[in-house]
């Protein structure tokens, strides 16, 4: 069992930046994918960005060029650097850890609120 704790959310003006962090209670190097998802009010949870255990990244089209995901296996952390934030980026952001070995393991954090508003 791995616990994921997000931090770094808050209120920021349009065009600003935030850096989200996800701290895991255990080793993340065995997880095939670490990712960030978000859910805005009245909408489904959606992928923002994810990174594989080999460092391959993929991003949702609406954040490409603005957000950067990274993972530090030594510190068991995953970060999401968010730049040029827009009001439509407002959502609760969730950290996810996923792996498949003898079974599927899929863990979620509690989420951190990001609000982009002037």
Backbone as CSV, one residue per row, in Angstrom:
resi,resn,N_x,N_y,N_z,CA_x,CA_y,CA_z,C_x,C_y,C_z
1,UNK,0.844,-1.184,0.000,0.000,0.000,0.000,0.887,1.245,0.000
2,UNK,0.564,2.198,-0.857,1.320,3.443,-0.941,0.359,4.595,-0.711
3,UNK,0.747,5.508,0.146,-0.022,6.726,0.363,0.595,7.847,-0.461
4,UNK,-0.267,8.614,-1.111,0.185,9.745,-1.921,-0.373,11.029,-1.325
5,UNK,0.484,12.013,-1.121,0.058,13.280,-0.538,0.489,14.422,-1.458
6,UNK,-0.508,15.149,-1.954,-0.235,16.278,-2.834,-0.079,17.565,-2.023
7,UNK,0.678,18.490,-2.554,0.830,19.811,-1.953,1.177,20.808,-3.047
8,UNK,1.050,22.085,-2.711,1.449,23.128,-3.641,0.321,23.849,-4.334
9,UNK,-0.906,23.406,-4.110,-2.028,24.078,-4.734,-2.285,25.434,-4.096
10,UNK,-3.192,26.190,-4.703,-3.532,27.494,-4.157,-4.194,28.372,-5.188
11,UNK,-4.263,29.638,-4.857,-4.867,30.641,-5.735,-3.758,31.396,-6.472
12,UNK,-3.901,31.514,-7.771,-2.901,32.210,-8.587,-3.609,32.997,-9.670
13,UNK,-3.024,34.088,-10.079,-3.607,34.902,-11.138,-3.331,34.281,-12.502
14,UNK,-4.168,34.568,-13.474,-3.898,34.083,-14.830,-2.514,34.510,-15.293
15,UNK,-1.829,33.573,-15.941,-0.466,33.825,-16.372,0.586,33.441,-15.346
16,UNK,0.150,33.127,-14.144,1.085,32.773,-13.081,1.505,31.319,-13.133
17,UNK,2.282,30.936,-12.127,2.821,29.578,-12.062,2.582,28.975,-10.688
18,UNK,2.485,27.656,-10.669,2.434,26.881,-9.441,3.231,25.603,-9.654
19,UNK,3.733,25.074,-8.555,4.458,23.816,-8.607,3.806,22.847,-7.624
20,UNK,3.230,21.798,-8.162,2.597,20.774,-7.331,3.593,19.654,-7.041
21,UNK,3.507,19.136,-5.840,4.350,18.008,-5.454,3.495,16.866,-4.939
22,UNK,3.949,15.676,-5.201,3.287,14.465,-4.717,4.337,13.637,-3.991
23,UNK,4.124,13.447,-2.709,5.050,12.658,-1.906,4.443,11.285,-1.642
24,UNK,5.203,10.250,-1.946,4.731,8.881,-1.730,5.333,8.324,-0.447
25,UNK,4.540,7.470,0.218,4.997,6.887,1.484,5.964,5.734,1.266
26,UNK,6.025,5.237,0.031,6.926,4.140,-0.271,7.668,4.397,-1.564
27,UNK,8.416,3.393,-1.993,9.202,3.535,-3.214,8.300,3.636,-4.438
28,UNK,8.631,4.559,-5.305,7.853,4.725,-6.534,8.571,4.163,-7.748
29,UNK,9.809,3.689,-7.574,10.564,3.265,-8.750,9.963,2.034,-9.417
30,UNK,9.111,1.300,-8.689,8.489,0.123,-9.289,7.207,0.452,-10.045
31,UNK,6.751,1.686,-9.930,5.494,2.048,-10.586,5.738,2.368,-12.055
32,UNK,4.962,1.714,-12.913,5.112,1.912,-14.350,4.818,3.349,-14.750
33,UNK,3.821,3.906,-14.100,3.421,5.269,-14.435,3.103,6.041,-13.175
34,UNK,3.543,7.294,-13.155,3.120,8.267,-12.161,2.470,9.399,-12.939
35,UNK,1.371,9.914,-12.417,0.690,10.922,-13.188,-0.070,11.932,-12.353
36,UNK,-0.501,12.968,-13.041,-1.366,13.996,-12.469,-2.648,14.041,-13.291
37,UNK,-3.752,14.061,-12.581,-5.069,14.186,-13.183,-5.748,15.366,-12.513
38,UNK,-6.812,15.837,-13.126,-7.564,16.926,-12.509,-9.054,16.745,-12.749
39,UNK,-9.801,17.351,-11.862,-11.260,17.304,-11.982,-11.827,18.662,-11.627
40,UNK,-12.478,19.266,-12.604,-13.153,20.546,-12.396,-14.595,20.279,-11.986
41,UNK,-15.239,21.241,-11.334,-16.625,21.041,-10.901,-17.528,20.669,-12.078
42,UNK,-18.298,19.621,-11.906,-19.222,19.189,-12.931,-18.609,18.454,-14.095
43,UNK,-17.327,18.175,-14.014,-16.647,17.484,-15.110,-16.002,16.193,-14.619
44,UNK,-15.672,15.341,-15.564,-15.001,14.094,-15.226,-13.520,14.341,-14.969
45,UNK,-12.939,13.442,-14.216,-11.504,13.507,-13.983,-10.784,13.239,-15.303
46,UNK,-9.740,14.011,-15.559,-9.024,13.884,-16.821,-7.515,13.873,-16.593
47,UNK,-6.835,13.248,-17.528,-5.382,13.204,-17.465,-4.806,14.591,-17.732
48,UNK,-3.800,14.957,-16.949,-3.035,16.171,-17.204,-1.673,15.794,-17.793
49,UNK,-0.954,14.939,-17.073,0.379,14.529,-17.519,0.768,13.262,-16.780
50,UNK,1.608,12.447,-17.412,2.120,11.282,-16.730,3.515,10.974,-17.226
51,UNK,4.229,10.207,-16.411,5.615,9.877,-16.713,5.838,8.416,-16.369
52,UNK,6.514,7.709,-17.269,6.753,6.282,-17.052,7.998,6.072,-16.201
53,UNK,8.243,4.807,-15.880,9.432,4.481,-15.094,10.716,4.673,-15.895
54,UNK,10.599,4.810,-17.215,11.775,5.079,-18.048,11.892,6.553,-18.415
55,UNK,10.998,7.362,-17.853,11.089,8.798,-18.080,10.330,9.332,-19.274
56,UNK,9.561,8.486,-19.927,8.758,8.953,-21.053,7.551,9.717,-20.516
57,UNK,7.322,10.883,-21.098,6.226,11.728,-20.630,5.162,11.879,-21.707
58,UNK,3.948,12.084,-21.278,2.916,12.523,-22.201,1.982,13.486,-21.491
59,UNK,1.441,14.395,-22.272,0.656,15.495,-21.745,-0.671,15.603,-22.492
60,UNK,-1.665,16.077,-21.786,-2.915,16.426,-22.442,-2.650,17.615,-23.363
61,UNK,-3.361,17.659,-24.464,-3.116,18.717,-25.449,-3.238,20.112,-24.848
62,UNK,-4.164,20.285,-23.934,-4.423,21.622,-23.417,-3.372,22.112,-22.413
63,UNK,-2.394,21.271,-22.074,-1.332,21.728,-21.171,0.042,21.624,-21.812
64,UNK,0.117,21.071,-23.003,1.419,20.936,-23.671,2.079,22.295,-23.835
65,UNK,3.356,22.331,-23.516,4.108,23.568,-23.621,3.992,24.471,-22.414
66,UNK,3.086,24.127,-21.490,2.902,24.947,-20.286,3.255,24.189,-19.013
67,UNK,2.994,22.896,-18.994,3.207,22.080,-17.793,4.378,21.128,-18.027
68,UNK,5.084,20.822,-16.945,6.180,19.860,-17.010,6.071,18.905,-15.830
69,UNK,6.080,17.610,-16.129,6.045,16.599,-15.075,7.428,15.996,-14.914
70,UNK,7.772,15.695,-13.681,9.051,15.042,-13.414,8.895,14.126,-12.210
71,UNK,9.787,13.156,-12.123,9.757,12.249,-10.977,11.166,12.082,-10.433
72,UNK,11.249,11.949,-9.121,12.519,11.721,-8.449,12.363,10.443,-7.633
73,UNK,12.832,9.347,-8.185,12.661,8.056,-7.510,13.418,7.997,-6.189
74,UNK,14.517,8.713,-6.096,15.297,8.697,-4.852,14.538,9.358,-3.712
75,UNK,13.740,10.378,-4.055,12.964,11.093,-3.037,11.510,10.658,-3.000
76,UNK,11.147,9.742,-3.900,9.759,9.258,-3.979,8.775,10.397,-4.160
77,UNK,9.111,11.278,-5.089,8.242,12.417,-5.354,7.999,12.584,-6.853
78,UNK,6.876,13.158,-7.156,6.521,13.531,-8.526,6.065,14.986,-8.473
79,UNK,6.549,15.781,-9.390,6.176,17.185,-9.390,5.522,17.570,-10.710
80,UNK,4.724,18.594,-10.647,4.086,19.155,-11.835,4.319,20.659,-11.796
81,UNK,5.162,21.134,-12.686,5.397,22.563,-12.820,4.373,23.115,-13.801
82,UNK,3.580,24.056,-13.330,2.502,24.607,-14.153,2.789,26.077,-14.411
83,UNK,2.935,26.426,-15.670,3.216,27.798,-16.078,2.090,28.332,-16.957
84,UNK,2.070,29.638,-17.093,1.066,30.293,-17.949,-0.335,29.784,-17.642
85,UNK,-0.666,29.770,-16.387,-1.941,29.211,-15.956,-3.116,30.026,-16.469
86,UNK,-4.191,29.307,-16.759,-5.406,29.898,-17.293,-6.559,29.599,-16.344
87,UNK,-7.611,30.405,-16.380,-8.772,30.103,-15.519,-9.321,28.695,-15.734
88,UNK,-9.233,28.188,-16.945,-9.744,26.840,-17.218,-8.878,25.735,-16.625
89,UNK,-7.739,26.098,-16.066,-6.923,25.120,-15.341,-7.414,24.913,-13.907
90,UNK,-8.382,25.699,-13.497,-8.935,25.560,-12.159,-9.566,24.189,-11.971
91,UNK,-9.108,23.482,-10.948,-9.588,22.123,-10.687,-8.910,21.595,-9.430
92,UNK,-9.375,20.436,-9.000,-8.645,19.679,-7.987,-7.677,18.761,-8.733
93,UNK,-6.425,18.799,-8.352,-5.392,18.011,-9.010,-5.029,16.815,-8.141
94,UNK,-5.000,15.661,-8.779,-4.753,14.408,-8.081,-3.486,13.728,-8.599
95,UNK,-2.743,13.176,-7.685,-1.574,12.384,-8.030,-1.995,10.911,-8.147
96,UNK,-1.385,10.220,-9.084,-1.710,8.809,-9.321,-0.443,7.983,-9.484
97,UNK,-0.478,6.786,-8.925,0.614,5.824,-9.097,0.021,4.524,-9.608
98,UNK,0.587,4.004,-10.682,0.002,2.830,-11.344,1.094,1.840,-11.723
99,UNK,0.821,0.573,-11.449,1.733,-0.461,-11.916,0.987,-1.764,-12.107
100,UNK,1.560,-2.606,-12.971,1.037,-3.941,-13.205,2.180,-4.919,-13.027
101,UNK,2.040,-5.805,-12.016,2.981,-6.912,-11.906,2.142,-8.185,-11.785
102,UNK,2.082,-8.754,-10.623,1.199,-9.910,-10.453,-0.257,-9.461,-10.347
103,UNK,-0.448,-8.179,-10.118,-1.795,-7.598,-10.042,-1.699,-6.149,-10.451
104,UNK,-2.849,-5.516,-10.555,-2.879,-4.091,-10.865,-2.899,-3.294,-9.568
105,UNK,-2.009,-2.323,-9.451,-1.994,-1.412,-8.313,-2.239,-0.002,-8.830
106,UNK,-3.235,0.640,-8.285,-3.658,1.951,-8.774,-4.000,2.807,-7.561
107,UNK,-3.124,3.771,-7.233,-3.284,4.572,-6.032,-3.526,6.035,-6.372
108,UNK,-4.322,6.681,-5.518,-4.656,8.091,-5.702,-4.430,8.869,-4.425
109,UNK,-4.023,10.121,-4.592,-3.958,11.020,-3.461,-5.306,11.663,-3.209
110,UNK,-5.348,12.528,-2.198,-6.592,13.192,-1.820,-6.880,14.412,-2.677
111,UNK,-5.897,14.906,-3.357,-6.099,16.043,-4.240,-5.690,17.367,-3.613
112,UNK,-5.351,18.312,-4.473,-5.027,19.673,-4.032,-5.711,20.652,-4.978
113,UNK,-6.314,21.662,-4.398,-7.099,22.619,-5.187,-6.187,23.651,-5.848
114,UNK,-6.409,23.845,-7.125,-5.740,24.916,-7.877,-6.818,25.843,-8.419
115,UNK,-6.719,27.110,-8.090,-7.681,28.107,-8.558,-6.933,29.208,-9.282
116,UNK,-7.316,29.420,-10.526,-6.690,30.469,-11.343,-7.733,31.551,-11.563
117,UNK,-7.501,32.697,-10.943,-8.490,33.764,-10.987,-7.829,35.095,-10.679
118,UNK,-8.365,36.128,-11.287,-7.880,37.469,-10.996,-8.722,38.106,-9.899
